[in-house]
Amino acid sequence: REVFNNLNSVFMGNLEITNRTVGFYVDGVYAKTRQSERLYGQKIGLSITQSTFAAGVYYRVYEQALGGSTVFGEPRTWRVEPTVGVRWSQLSTKVNIDSLGFSTKKKTHWTDPFIGVRMQADLTDRWTLSGEADAGGLDTSAKQTYNAQAYLGYRTYVFEHPTLVRVGYRVLAQDYRTRDFTGNTFKYDVTQRGPVIGLSMRF
């Protein structure tokens, strides 16, 4: 509720290329929030923009046939796919006091390698259950990242393209600490979580 009250724009998307054995994917989240407060009679505006992009590869190490086929004409299976990649995060802030003509910007970014696993099971010819979990930040004294998501999907066709309508839940936790230009400690310890609804279309 608090995020929606101050939300300017948000976008989350995923692009995946695979031959059903090896795959490459890019996952991105962009969110911009803005809020205003009054301090000593002055109106202060604060805007925060966060961008997170993950790129990784996966390999299907296990596949078990479940019998029958999906509405897309593929065998129903349970699949396990380890994955590795990197996650890049950028955080930028802007503070402005219009009455004083004051404005300042600060920005920081960091990159974490991660390792995880993906799984998917075809429950019926139309319904599928999928999940993914990964952990990143090899320099554990300075930064840690945890990402987990699970989805229930329904297969259908949209404009004659195989399409998966999905609902689920996602958690992205990041703990990053460093020294800023003043020599002070910058700490970003945030967990983002919530429901997700989306559409995946195959070409």
C-alpha positions, -999 to +999 in steps of 0.1 A: +000+000+000+028+024+009+046+017-024+015+023-045+009+057-028+043+069-039+048+048-071+057+066-103+064+036-126+074+000-124+083-027-149+093-064-146+101-086-176+120-118-186+134-129-219+145-165-224+161-184-253+164-222-250+167-254-270+150-273-241+184-285-228+205-253-224+190-219-220+199-182-215+177-156-198+176-120-188+154-108-160+148-071-152+130-051-125+127-013-127+108+008-101+107+045-094+090+061-063+086+097-052+074+112-020+072+147-004+075+157+032+077+191+050+106+199+072+109+233+090+083+247+067+101+236+035+087+210+011+113+183+004+109+159-025+126+126-026+127+103-056+143+068-057+149+047-088+160+011-085+171-011-114+180-047-111+190-069-141+200-106-139+215-126-167+221-163-164+224-197-181+208-230-171+213-266-180+186-294-177+203-321-157+172-341-149+139-348-167+113-373-156+083-382-179+049-379-162+029-394-190+007-378-216+014-345-233+005-309-229-018-289-251+013-276-268+020-312-280+050-317-257+055-346-232+045-338-196+077-339-175+093-328-143+125-308-149+154-297-128+178-270-141+208-256-121+216-220-131+244-195-127+246-159-136+252-123-124+228-097-110+235-060-115+217-035-092+216+003-094+201+027-069+198+064-076+182+091-054+173+128-059+165+153-032+151+187-041+138+217-022+120+238-048+116+269-027+154+271-022+163+260-057+183+231-041+187+197-058+212+169-054+216+134-068+235+104-056+239+070-073+255+036-065+256+002-082+270-032-076+272-066-092+267-100-076+273-135-090+246-160-081+240-197-082+206-215-080+182-240-093+150-240-114+123-266-114+091-271-133+064-299-132+035-303-157+005-310-134-019-316-162-020-309-199-027-272-191-015-266-156+021-263-146+040-255-114+074-238-115+099-223-091+133-208-088+157-200-060+192-185-060+217-170-037+244-144-046+272-123-032+304-144-029+319-115-008+296-124+020+311-099+044+300-071+022+269-082+003+243-109+000+214-115-023+186-140-021+159-145-048+130-169-048+099-172-069+071-197-075+043-197-101+012-216-110+007-214-148-021-222-172-014-230-209-035-215-236-031-198-270-030-161-277-029-150-314-020-186-322+011-184-300+016-208-271+010-187-240+014-193-202-007-172-178+010-172-144+003-162-109+027-165-081+049-149-055+084-134-056+110-124-030+142-105-037+164-096-007+196-076-010+221-066+017+249-044+003+274-023+023+303-002+012+321+031+019+307+062+001+327+092-011+326+107+023+341+077+040+309+068+057+292+034+055+265+031+029+240+003+038+212-010+016+193-038+033+160-043+016+136-072+010+110-068-018+082-094-019+047-097-031+023-114-055+030-115-093+007-120-123+021-123-157+020-136-193+046-156-210+044-160-248+065-184-269+077-176-304 
